[in-house]
Amino acid sequence: MDLFSNAILGLSVALTFDNLLYCFLGVLIGTFLGVIPGVGVLAAISMLFPITFHMEPTAALIMLAGIWYGTTYGGSTASVLLNVPGSPTNAITCLDGYPMTKQGRGGVALLMTTVASLVGGSVGILLLMMFSPIIASYAISFSAPEYFSLMLLGLVAASSVSNGSFVKGLLMVVLGITVGMVGTDIYTGTPRFVFGLLDLGDGISLIALAMGVFGIAEVVASVGKVNAKDVDKKTLSFGAMKPTKDDMKRSWGAMFRGSTIGSFFGTLPGTGPSLAAFVSYAIEKRCSKTPERFGNGAIEGIMAPETANSAADQTSFIPTLSLGIPGSPTMALMLGALMIHGIAPGPQLMTEQPDLFWGLIMSFWIGNILLVILNVPLIGVWVRVLTIPYHFLFPAVLMFIAIGTYSVNYSVVDILFVAGFGIIGYVLRCFQYPMAPLILGFVLGPLIEQHFRRSMLLSDGHFSTFIDRPISLTILLITAVIALLGFWSSIKEHRKAASTA
């Protein structure tokens, strides 16, 4: 089938009433939770992940994806109005978005971030439609050694670009793999790391881990650290949102560069929209003839990163859907949703589940249009949400986390795991250990073990199978280079910290 036929197939799936409803709910909930500082996309998806157990796979993924890119839209609102990023992805937007609000141009900033998100998302979706089938057609020839090497690359890349040192990121990957190995060995039926507890026979729930380290830990870390500020509502009227000709002139180039950078970083395992936004801002400032304007309300300072993070949101689905390799912890949750519904992600997904694949992609167009329609009229509502006292808001979040976890297996043990992982996650955050590699290690750990053992069976136990195959060897060499650069960067940071101490 050609691209046009695939698009028609996808629209026929995405435009059904149920899928439209879940797309709308996803982007609405995502925007709402994105506006609230401290919640973030991972906590949002983790809280609502259990609901997808009782849904059709296509509808479940459409809703989760809507939450994913909806939080990016919503996160910019808090960044512009309060100088508090709704999510790490929107942190860089504070630098120029909030100064525009203080200048009485908050409405312009909010409208232009919506335009930037639409442009970036559209570019990302087009690339997803064009390149995912090409990547999948090559990936069909991959065998167990290639998949092992690819997943190893994803884990090392996640360690190297995560917040904090490379060594800490790598330790979190190993911890995630270890937690993922709890349960019954699928090859021998032998219990591993269960310590005699029958409840651990099926392993630890992804829901419990994600809700604990992102939901509970985020809530605890955010309590008392976010204060609402007064917002001049006159600057948010429809008349005050109209950009000037100079704003539009400066925005086109920034959106082009931002969408290009975001699309590139979105396809790389372990990077994602946060890194894309920061790099885009840095390059935009470097390219500007008046860099002194940045940090003082430069329109390019919000257009470039907002376009970049939206483009990265969409293109991050390319390695996830085409190769079965999640490029970020959020994509790892998407991968988990597929696996829970008994669907194997990877190159066969397009041929075996074309309705799901193309229905999901075409729902992105619908979701991004819905976000534009929702965001501008609801700006006044989001402003009111930001004034809710946090001592009322966070208990409700904790309640939904507990209800959502219990509804999956109706197990009190899962709630205890959530509480335990929440404590562990908060303590690790205090010592600046990144949480994202933990989730990637947990999801990819069992898969990388399966492909490793399968490779050993196919090669009669010879490790040379990983270097005898050209594609596998190339991927392993890239992985080694990334690891060496990560270790070298950690050594430099350690020396710099020692010299300044």
Order of alpha helices (4+ residues) and beta strands (2+ residues): alpha-alpha-alpha-alpha-alpha-alpha-alpha-alpha-beta-beta-alpha-alpha-alpha-alpha-alpha-alpha-alpha-alpha-alpha-alpha-alpha-alpha-alpha-alpha-alpha
